[in-house]
Amino acid sequence: MKQNNFPQQTHFIGVLLPEDITHILEDCRRYMNRTYGCKSGHGTPVHITLVPPFRLQEPYSTDDLVKAIQKDVLPQGLGFIAHIHNFDAFGDRTLFANVTADAQWTKLRDETVTAVLNACPGCTKKDQRPFRPHGTVSNRDIPGGVMTGVLQVMNELKLVEDFFVDNITVFERNGSKWQDAVSLELSGEDENGRKS
């Protein structure tokens, strides 16, 4: 039996989606489970990842991550209106709600990664690829060759939504599941330019 010598990841940081969009994507997860047996990632709350899973080493704690985000990110008022336009996929491996990438997402991701690295050096690293925000529906256990048909079905939903990015959430691993441990309110401007 092959052993996994990688230390288990303990945390990641993301943005929880609004309840109405969450319900739609949970329905999509149920469809993928019923139709294709997909389960991977379905126990994790629907979110957009800012900092992918990493192992938070001793002596650091979730509280250190929270304090760093409160001190270095929240005061910047980086909340903004984001847009979802239907579904897309990364090859045959990951089905997701297609969140429109822009400079605001990249700044939020970059500031969050910098805060985490300043508070807990060496716990993660910044991905050098362009940031592609997305709301994962299913990944890793999607059967090969079905993605074209899946995308046709999903895009019939015509999921086109704007939403306010109003939180940064620290997720912790609890056994084999990820849980939203601490959600921090993110302020910014709404669609009318009002501070929220």
C-alpha positions, 0 to 999 in steps of 0.5 A: 500500500502506497503511503502519503508522506505529505503532511496533512493540510489543516487550513485554507482561506476563501470567500463564502458565496451568498445563500441563494447562489450556495443553494443553486450550487448545492443542487448542482452537487446533488445532480453530480452525485446522483448522476455520476457518483461524484462526492469529492469536495461536496462536504466543503461549504460552497466557496471561492478559494483565495489561499489553497489548502496548506499545513499550519505548523506549530506554533501558529494557530487559526487565531494568528491567521484571523488577526493577520487578516483583520490587521492587514486586509480588512481595513483596506475595504476590498469588498466588491461586486463580483459576477458569475457567468454560467459554468466551466471546467478545468479539463475533465477534472473540475466543474465550477461556477465561472466567476469573472476574473478581474483586478479586484479578485487578484488584489483580494487574493494577493493581500490575503496571501501576503497577510498569511505569509507575514503572520505565519512565514513558510506556511504557504506560497503565492501561486504564480499563475493568474488568479482564476476565481471559481466556485467548485461544484465537483472535482477529482472523481468526475468520470472521464469523457462526461464533461462536455455533456455535464457543461451542456446540462449545467449551462441550461441553468443560465446561472448569471448572478452578481454578488457582493464579496463580503467576507474572508473565511478561514477554513479548518480541517476537521477529520476528513471535512473542511469547516468554515471556522471564522468568517470575517466581514469585508467592507467595500462599495456596492453596485451604487458606489455606497460603502457597505 
